[in-house]
Amino acid sequence: METSQGNKPCTPSAEACDLVTVSTRQGLEAVDILRRGPGEAVGPVLHDDGRDTLGFVVPPGTAAAWDVPGSTCTETDGRGLRLTPAPPAEGSDWLVPPGEADLATDPAVLRRALGEAARLIEAADSCR
């Protein structure tokens, strides 16, 4: 498994975790890729129904170097994201709840999974 670039793991009691947001379609593909990969685990994943997005919890500091097209990475600084089983906002729900997942998804592993997901979606769309 790849390691992130010196990012500290996000713990359930930590208040600062970053959040990588992608379209639901790409995010679901990435979750599948992460779950079937050898030794690669996925951390908590939040589904926002209203915006049709998935948010991957990643270690704090990830946003500073995040550059994956089609996604954004936001520093939470402990504001608005709590890693509890209850959804953090109305209209959202945990796809992969805290406690049933690793503490956070490794950014390098997520970057690779999102790239593979984008290629799979592009290939599927070109077959239509």
C-alpha positions in Angstrom: 0.0 0.0 0.0 1.3 3.5 -0.8 1.7 6.0 1.9 0.6 9.5 1.8 3.0 12.5 1.8 3.5 12.8 5.5 -0.1 13.4 6.3 -1.1 12.4 9.8 -4.0 9.9 10.1 -7.4 11.3 10.9 -8.7 9.8 14.1 -12.3 9.6 15.2 -11.6 12.2 17.9 -9.6 14.5 15.6 -11.5 17.6 14.6 -9.5 18.4 11.5 -9.8 16.1 8.5 -9.9 17.1 4.9 -12.7 16.0 2.5 -12.2 15.1 -1.2 -15.5 15.6 -3.1 -16.3 14.0 -6.4 -19.4 13.2 -8.5 -21.4 10.3 -7.1 -20.8 8.2 -10.2 -17.0 8.6 -10.0 -17.0 8.2 -6.3 -19.0 4.9 -6.3 -16.6 3.5 -8.9 -13.6 4.6 -6.7 -15.2 3.0 -3.6 -15.6 -0.3 -5.6 -12.0 -0.1 -6.7 -10.7 0.6 -3.2 -12.7 -2.2 -1.7 -11.5 -4.9 -4.1 -7.8 -3.8 -4.1 -5.4 -5.9 -2.2 -4.8 -4.3 1.2 -6.2 -0.9 0.1 -8.9 0.3 2.5 -11.4 3.1 2.2 -12.2 5.5 5.1 -15.5 7.1 5.8 -17.4 8.2 2.7 -20.3 10.8 2.9 -23.1 10.9 0.2 -24.7 14.3 -0.3 -28.0 13.6 -2.1 -28.7 17.3 -2.8 -25.4 17.9 -4.6 -25.1 14.3 -6.1 -21.5 14.0 -4.6 -19.5 11.7 -2.5 -17.0 13.0 0.0 -14.0 10.9 1.1 -12.5 11.6 4.5 -8.7 12.1 4.1 -6.0 13.1 6.5 -5.5 16.8 7.4 -3.1 18.5 5.1 -4.2 16.7 2.0 -6.0 19.8 0.5 -2.7 21.7 0.3 -1.4 19.4 -2.5 -4.6 18.0 -4.0 -4.7 18.4 -7.8 -7.0 15.7 -9.2 -9.2 17.0 -12.0 -12.9 16.6 -11.4 -12.6 16.7 -7.7 -12.0 19.2 -4.9 -10.4 18.8 -1.5 -11.5 21.0 1.3 -9.8 21.6 4.7 -12.5 21.2 7.4 -10.3 22.5 10.3 -12.9 20.7 12.4 -15.8 22.8 11.1 -18.9 21.0 9.9 -17.5 17.4 9.8 -17.7 15.1 12.7 -16.8 11.5 12.4 -19.9 10.1 14.2 -22.4 7.5 12.9 -25.0 10.3 12.5 -24.8 12.2 9.2 -23.2 15.6 9.7 -25.8 17.5 7.6 -29.4 17.2 6.5 -29.7 15.6 3.1 -26.5 13.6 3.6 -25.8 10.1 4.8 -22.7 7.9 5.2 -22.1 5.5 2.4 -19.2 4.1 4.4 -19.8 5.1 8.0 -17.1 5.9 10.6 -16.4 2.9 12.7 -17.0 0.5 9.7 -14.0 1.8 7.8 -10.4 2.9 8.2 -9.9 6.2 9.9 -9.3 8.0 6.6 -8.5 7.1 3.0 -4.9 7.4 2.0 -4.7 10.3 -0.5 -2.2 8.5 -2.8 -4.4 5.5 -3.0 -7.5 7.6 -3.5 -5.8 9.6 -6.3 -5.1 6.3 -8.1 -8.6 4.9 -7.6 -10.2 8.2 -8.9 -8.0 8.1 -12.0 -9.0 4.5 -12.7 -12.7 5.3 -12.1 -12.5 8.2 -14.5 -11.0 5.9 -17.2 -13.7 3.3 -16.6 -16.5 5.8 -16.9 -15.0 7.3 -20.1 -14.7 3.8 -21.6 -18.3 3.0 -20.7 -19.6 6.2 -22.0 -17.8 5.8 -25.4 -19.5 2.4 -25.9 -23.0 4.0 -25.9 
